[in-house]
Amino acid sequence: MADTDAAHGGAAQGGEQVGVIGLGSMGTGMAARLLDRGYRVTAWNRTAARAQALATRGAVPAPSPASAAAHSEFVLISVADQDAVSEVVFGQDGVLGALRPGTVVIDTSTVSPEFARSLTGRLTGAGHQALEARLLGNAQHALSGELRVMAGGEQDTFERARPLLAALGKEVSYLGGSGTAATMKLVLNMLMGVEMQALAEAIVLGEEAGLSRQAVIQTIAASGFSSPVMRFKCGVMGRRAFSPADFRLSLMHKDLALVRAEAQRLKVLMPGAEAAYGVLTSAVRRGMGSLDCAAVVQFLEDSLAPGEVPTGSGPPAASTPG
């Protein structure tokens, strides 16, 4: 990584105003964190009740993305997919028409590198500043400022946004030009998707061979083959605690669809990711998209009986913005 700031939780710079667009679990956590660090937050979400809930912490609910952006030094976008990003930036009552000179638009959503470059190009072409800031972590990490933030874009824009990003993350890294952070996020989410598939298969294999589920899970979690994420998901799979989701299966499916498209563009062979995408596609079609991505183990268990064969063919299922 080109540049890393390991300082934990930067201080607010003069109580700057931040428009937060999208209040899913990550957006809500980041908005609350910024309020705790002294930033002034104007918040918008398609479901207005989520913005109203943040008002008790000091946020000002906004009736539209444009209203949230109108008086902000920074606009932080956290929505489910590329279509949602386009809508809140370029759609009716979108951010673009309300930006004042000097405002930095920071997209934290998981998107393709091509989309990231296009978004930056359109914003800078209109005379504005843009930065991508891809995130590693969950909603609790967002609330506590424990995210890992990977940024891409013009370095001057990154330096201006660094204090805000440091308020959100225990590690802030600058990777280079626009699209670099989106690429790194896909690399890491691909790894997680394949890891969840392998973990689920190991658990099902052990159980079907006569081992107890708990013995399999405890042994995997304590082994050198595990990782912090795998150990956490071992617990989720062991408890079958798939709802509420820490990371929705539909979002994992969407991310692997982006990985799949990028691999095809680069002509990179990725059989493991392709297999995981196939299982996730079938699980979404079966109505499991709102469950945690660890529910892939439940899909495999349900598929032990004659029935659906996982397949990655066909278009990705549509995801719903948060």
PAPARO-511763 format. One line per 8 residues: their letters; for each residue y, z, x of C-alpha. Coordinates in Angstrom, 3 decimals, decimal comma. Each point is the difference from the previous one (the first is absolute). Last residue first. Layout:
BEGIN
a	Y:Z:X  ...
//
This chain:
BEGIN
gptsaapp	-0,092:1,925:-29,984  -0,462:-3,761:-0,116  -3,194:-1,236:-1,676  -2,602:-1,912:1,943  -1,428:-3,373:-1,000  -3,626:-0,628:0,865  -0,472:-2,205:3,047  -1,023:-3,591:-0,736
gsgtpveg	-3,637:-1,037:-0,019  -2,810:0,700:2,417  -0,344:3,333:1,755  -3,290:0,809:-1,626  -1,864:3,176:-0,785  -3,203:-0,636:-1,983  0,243:1,382:-3,509  -3,104:1,302:-1,653
palsdelf	-3,437:1,369:0,823  0,301:3,757:0,706  1,278:1,054:3,406  3,399:-1,350:-1,075  1,123:3,313:-1,503  -0,537:1,691:3,343  1,933:-2,739:1,810  2,907:0,288:-2,438
qvvaacdl	-0,014:3,785:0,336  0,247:-0,347:3,778  2,922:-2,414:-0,445  1,635:2,953:-1,740  1,493:0,899:3,402  2,783:-2,479:-0,846  1,285:2,552:-2,495  -0,308:-1,046:-3,635
sgmgrrva	2,511:-2,237:-1,798  -1,866:-3,165:0,999  -3,367:1,067:-1,410  -0,040:-2,362:-2,989  -3,163:-1,952:0,832  2,107:-2,923:1,161  1,654:2,360:2,487  -3,426:1,063:1,306
stlvgyaa	-1,106:-3,630:0,351  3,071:-0,877:2,053  -0,429:3,170:2,070  -3,571:-1,007:0,853  1,086:-3,480:1,047  2,932:1,307:2,026  -2,347:2,281:1,925  -2,231:-2,977:0,822
eagpmlvk	2,965:-2,101:1,140  1,306:2,852:2,150  -3,365:0,240:1,761  -0,357:-3,780:0,358  3,416:-0,455:1,666  0,119:-3,405:1,749  3,580:-0,829:1,036  1,379:-3,433:-0,955
lrqaearv	3,583:1,332:0,225  0,829:-1,049:-3,563  -3,443:1,070:-1,202  0,432:3,397:1,670  3,440:0,375:-1,612  -1,395:-0,807:-3,450  -2,875:2,470:0,417  2,335:2,738:1,223
laldkhml	2,242:-0,558:-3,034  -3,055:0,161:-2,290  -0,997:3,123:1,922  3,330:1,552:-0,957  -0,398:-0,889:-3,671  -3,499:1,518:-0,088  1,276:3,168:1,661  2,737:0,071:-2,630
slrfdaps	-2,520:-0,389:-2,827  -2,103:2,824:1,490  2,984:2,300:-0,353  0,995:2,207:2,923  0,071:3,769:-0,651  -1,364:-0,713:-3,458  0,165:2,508:-2,822  -2,872:-0,477:-0,457
farrgmvg	-2,823:-0,813:2,422  -1,102:3,570:0,677  -3,706:-0,784:0,268  -0,207:3,354:1,802  -2,019:-1,445:2,878  1,875:-3,300:-0,126  3,364:1,759:0,264  -1,274:2,284:2,756
ckfrmvps	-1,407:-2,900:1,980  3,357:-1,688:-0,618  1,768:2,688:2,034  -2,573:-0,219:2,796  0,312:-3,774:0,003  3,785:0,180:0,235  -0,129:2,472:2,896  -2,669:-2,097:1,741
sfgsaait	-3,810:0,139:0,020  -2,538:-1,549:2,362  0,143:3,061:2,272  -1,711:1,933:-2,743  1,201:2,917:-2,102  1,013:-2,145:-2,991  -3,198:-2,048:0,208  -2,208:3,099:0,040
qivaqrsl	1,877:1,638:-2,855  -0,180:-3,147:-2,122  -3,711:-0,584:0,571  -0,891:3,635:-0,610  2,127:0,104:-3,153  -1,606:-3,124:-1,419  -3,468:1,441:0,525  -2,392:-2,206:1,926
gaeeglvi	-2,744:-1,849:-1,871  0,323:-3,592:1,218  2,212:-0,844:-2,998  2,366:2,759:1,056  0,243:-1,186:3,602  0,582:-3,620:-0,978  2,642:0,936:-2,575  1,898:2,145:2,501
aealaqme	-0,148:-2,634:2,736  1,137:-2,734:-2,400  2,993:2,069:-1,117  1,018:0,702:3,592  -0,306:-3,664:0,980  2,130:-1,116:-2,943  2,624:2,665:0,679  0,135:-1,069:3,668
vgmlmnlv	0,393:-3,672:-0,946  2,979:0,822:-2,200  1,490:2,349:2,575  -0,211:-2,585:2,771  1,594:-2,620:-2,216  2,738:2,512:-0,796  0,701:0,406:3,720  0,204:-3,702:0,825
lkmtaatg	1,971:-0,634:-3,206  2,547:2,649:1,006  0,293:-1,519:3,475  0,750:-3,423:-1,469  2,630:1,400:-2,354  1,585:1,784:2,971  0,204:-3,235:1,991  1,351:-2,036:-2,908
sgglysve	3,671:0,280:0,974  0,525:0,297:3,727  -1,261:2,723:2,298  -2,309:3,002:-0,260  2,420:2,928:-0,328  -1,863:3,268:-0,498  0,973:3,145:-1,881  -2,302:3,006:0,259
kglaallp	0,383:3,247:-1,930  1,291:-2,059:-2,879  2,414:0,184:-2,901  3,060:1,584:1,625  -0,691:-2,173:3,045  0,313:-3,070:-2,232  3,468:1,135:-1,081  1,041:0,681:3,591
rareftdq	-1,426:-3,398:1,127  1,835:-2,146:-2,554  2,873:-0,977:2,314  -2,367:-0,433:2,912  -2,259:-2,215:-2,112  2,902:-2,209:-1,007  0,965:-0,429:3,658  -3,647:-0,771:0,807
eggamvrl	-0,144:-2,872:-2,470  -3,158:0,221:-2,066  -3,247:1,978:-0,004  -0,724:3,681:-0,501  -3,156:2,094:0,026  0,383:3,464:-1,545  -2,611:2,725:0,343  0,466:2,433:-2,850
egslahqa	0,231:3,766:0,466  3,362:0,550:-1,687  -1,426:2,620:-2,363  0,376:-1,984:-3,221  -1,167:-3,254:1,564  -3,001:1,704:1,605  -0,899:1,432:-3,413  0,224:-3,471:-1,538
ngllrael	-2,336:-1,529:2,569  0,237:-1,222:3,565  0,761:-3,083:2,031  3,153:-1,857:-0,995  1,507:-3,419:0,538  3,750:-0,130:0,674  1,388:-3,520:-0,334  3,697:-0,428:0,709
aqhgagtl	2,774:-1,992:-1,632  3,738:-0,428:0,484  2,177:-2,101:-2,312  1,934:-3,266:0,323  -1,872:-2,091:-2,558  -2,027:-1,582:2,786  -0,829:3,516:1,162  -1,531:0,733:-3,393
rgtlsraf	-1,869:-3,289:-0,328  -1,301:0,144:3,558  -1,142:3,603:-0,292  -1,907:-0,774:-3,189  -1,554:-3,120:1,538  -1,105:1,862:3,120  -1,601:2,746:-2,062  -1,667:-2,567:-2,279
epsvtstd	-1,566:-1,740:2,993  -1,156:3,329:1,439  -1,761:0,756:-3,297  1,042:3,012:-2,041  -0,578:3,763:-0,058  3,221:1,522:-1,355  2,433:1,882:2,274  2,916:-2,427:-0,400
ivvtgprl	3,263:1,184:1,535  3,230:-1,630:-1,216  2,914:0,992:2,256  3,452:0,102:-1,608  2,722:-1,350:2,278  2,020:-1,879:-2,602  -0,777:1,140:-3,558  -3,226:-0,891:-1,715
aglvgdqg	0,216:-0,414:-3,772  -1,168:-3,594:-0,530  -2,906:0,361:2,391  -1,443:3,192:-1,500  -1,275:-1,523:-3,202  1,560:0,186:-3,471  -1,926:-3,195:-0,835  -2,328:-0,805:2,862
fvvesvad	0,713:-0,436:3,717  -0,619:3,433:1,522  -1,922:1,898:-2,691  -1,940:-3,104:-1,065  -0,817:-1,218:3,500  -1,338:3,422:0,986  -2,108:0,151:-3,181  -1,480:-3,424:0,687
qdavsilv	-0,801:1,081:3,546  -2,009:3,046:-1,038  -0,059:3,653:-1,046  3,562:1,225:0,428  1,868:2,122:2,543  3,490:-1,358:0,747  2,560:2,087:1,909  3,627:-1,114:-0,360
feshaaas	2,333:1,385:2,657  3,761:0,561:0,066  -0,072:0,269:-3,767  2,766:-0,538:-2,557  -1,456:-2,898:-2,006  -3,661:0,351:0,980  -1,194:2,279:-2,799  2,089:-1,942:-2,527
apspapva	-1,492:-3,285:1,138  -3,534:1,409:-0,269  0,756:0,895:-3,631  0,819:2,978:-2,253  0,452:2,405:2,930  -1,102:3,646:0,084  2,152:2,189:2,285  -2,162:2,155:2,266
grtalaqa	0,708:3,716:0,294  -3,441:1,602:-0,086  -0,033:0,276:-3,814  1,028:-3,662:-0,067  -3,345:-0,908:1,558  -1,751:0,387:-3,375  2,592:-2,320:-1,574  -0,908:-2,691:2,520
raatrnwa	-3,657:0,281:-0,965  0,883:-0,077:-3,699  1,642:-3,413:0,469  -3,268:-1,902:0,331  1,266:-3,105:1,818  1,353:2,343:2,639  3,475:0,554:1,354  1,428:2,724:2,232
tvrygrdl	3,435:0,873:1,383  -0,400:2,403:2,899  2,578:1,956:1,984  -1,453:0,949:3,363  -0,132:3,643:1,030  -3,473:0,259:1,518  -1,558:1,424:-3,179  1,395:-2,940:-1,957
lraamgtg	-1,564:-2,366:2,523  -3,366:1,711:-0,393  0,167:-0,212:-3,786  0,740:-3,729:0,185  -2,835:-0,526:2,485  -2,516:1,825:-2,181  1,084:-1,857:-3,128  -0,259:-3,335:1,768
msglgivg	-3,452:0,818:1,332  -1,452:1,215:-3,314  1,590:-2,811:-1,971  3,729:0,164:-0,344  1,240:-3,513:0,682  3,511:-0,793:1,255  1,626:2,818:1,956  3,751:-0,465:0,478
vqeggqaa	1,171:2,075:2,935  3,400:1,623:0,349  0,986:1,464:3,352  0,435:3,760:0,270  1,978:-0,240:3,223  -2,987:-1,170:2,059  -2,961:1,933:-1,325  -1,990:1,801:2,652
gghaadtd	-3,124:-1,481:1,537  -3,462:1,198:-0,940  -2,224:0,317:3,070  0,891:-1,638:3,296  -2,838:-2,352:1,019  2,191:-3,086:0,214  -2,058:-2,959:1,187  1,084:-3,376:1,320
am	-1,814:-3,247:0,714  -3,372:0,996:-1,326
//
